[in-house]
């Protein structure tokens, strides 16, 4: 049925789309970052996650492919050669996906075991936490504040019932204010969801180097954006980073796609301090200029994605033509190879062509049904009227073993409720 081709086409096109947007972000971002457009770059990094996860280009090309004569109506159709390579690719990708899934699951279990024991904070800290929630414009009671002996650094965890976990230590009020503000900003920015999306993107696109780059950028930019917003709330950048530096000296970092902690490493902290100093020197971009920059970034990204998608469709058309002709011209060429176009009104049987096949050979049919939808029976019939068929609703690919030498015809039974046209190819090997 060509489902392996569809799976690999969807994965590869999605990876191409996300990678194209990431390249645009990286190229334009170096210019915008030096001019203080963090409010554009960070949200756009989240948008890229959507295009790494949703097969937008594949769906658009699939819809357009049924009506666009420039692709010959064969976009993502199977040939025997393409089908074999698609099956091999799906197996390799599936192994990599399972390895990554196992690793992430083990990481999740490890983190959950470490934070399993939670202790509610005392009343004084709860009162201070409520005050800081109001300053950060986070509804009071939305997030719980707890302590744990198992966490080395303050962190926020939980997608639907978030909790901020503090190591069981003594903190001054200024320290708590910095720590809690930092974690609340992570919550406001929905960084846990972004990190979870990055983890899923990495499992799906483990073979794509741009995905690894994207995940590292997510780790880095969630902290850049958090530092920027938290410093605005606290109003004292020096105090903010002094508290974070103190945390790095007293505990080891914990890295997880299930949590957002106060820091990642000393080296990264130096980078964050430097970037924060640069941002504070810059004047905030005016709103009108920001809107124009957003439109420019969107236009560049849209044109780039459309170009890559259309080029991919053209490449597949050439690949289809080459592999179809290879089957016809190879040393093991078929006894016959022909195209089929059958119009089948609703509730009718239609047969087309007469093909001779010898015992031991195979008859292969593949193609597409237009419009797709209800089940249509497609197969072959011998001279005695004995029929062998499959049911399909869109694309189809099936091999029938010839048990006796005879003359065969291509048959279609349409019970889909609408008139259909069945197009494709028939091989005999």
Secondary structure, DSSP 8 states (H G I E B T S, - for coil): --HHHHHHHHHHHHHHHHHHHHHHHHHHHHHHHTTT-HHHHHHHHHHHHHHHHS-HHHHHHHHHHTT-GGGTT-TT---HHHHHHHHHHHHHHHHHHHHHHHHHHHHHHHHHHHT---EE--HHHHHHHHHHHHHTT--TTSSEEEEESS-SS-EEE-SSS-EEEEES----HHHHHHHHHHHHHHHHTTHHHHHHHHHHHHHHTTT-HHHHHHHHHHHHHHHHHHHHHHHHHH--HHHHHHHHHHHHHHS-----TTEEES-S-HHHHHHHHHHHHHHHHS----HHHHHHHHHHHHHHHHHHHHHHHHHHHHHHHHHHHHHHHHHHHSTT--SEEEEEEEEE-TTEEEEEEEEEE-TT-EEEEEEEEES--S-EEEEEE-TT--EEEEEESSEEEEEEE--S-EEEEEEEEE-SSS-EEEEEEEEE-
